[in-house]
Amino acid sequence: MNLIVRPDFALEAAHAGPVAGVDEVGRGPMAGPVVAAAVIFLDPLRIPNGIADSKVLAKAERERLDAEIRAVAMVGVGAASVDEIDRINILQATFKAMQRAVARLPTQPAMVLVDGDRTPRFDCCAMPVVRGDARSLSIAAASIVAKVTRDHLMERLASRYPDYGWESNAGYCTAFHRGAVDRHGLTRHHRRSFAPVRAAHALELESRLRFLL
């Protein structure tokens, strides 16, 4: 049985002023935007219990924690669209989503802790934190908010595009999703710059060309 690693507040406490944790969700899917969140806990005594990397939490636990985090923390959410992902690549689109999340915080942080090994440019100091969602409570909280936000968005899209299973696969490249693309074609929410989508798009163009000939 794997134990869930619980992050702490040590990285935040080491810096003066408001410290924001930032994380993203949605770099890997073949459909949908990438979403980032920024979270500032101003009172370490009011941090909800149970915060951890969103990937190791059950959906019901993420939903509960998302509501509790928003009740006690400053939260900003940003996204980058499929068009932006295809135009500037997924890394740069992720950076844009992170910048937008921080810009939407009600207070400018003095320091931003970013999950990963690099950071985008902010109007304040920033520090990358490898495996940050397992080390920093603020980053882990941001991972939860970003995950819940993106899942809800993909569930809404699933109601308009019911053939792709986005309410359960969130746009990731599952066997069901790939099969749905083969059966029903691509939507405007599929990332043309991603290899599986690019291959399906090429087949679509080839099929149309054959029809015209």
Secondary structure, DSSP 8 states (H G I E B T S, - for coil): -------BSHHHHTSSS-EEEEEEE-SS-SBS-EEEEEEE-S-GGG--TT---GGGS-HHHHHHHHHHHHHHSEEEEEEE-HHHHHHH-HHHHHHHHHHHHHHTSSS--SEEEEESS-----SSEEEEETTGGGTBHHHHHHHHHHHHHHHHHHHHHHHHSTTS-HHHHTT---HHHHHHHHHH---TTB-TTSHHHHHHHHHHHHHHHHHH-
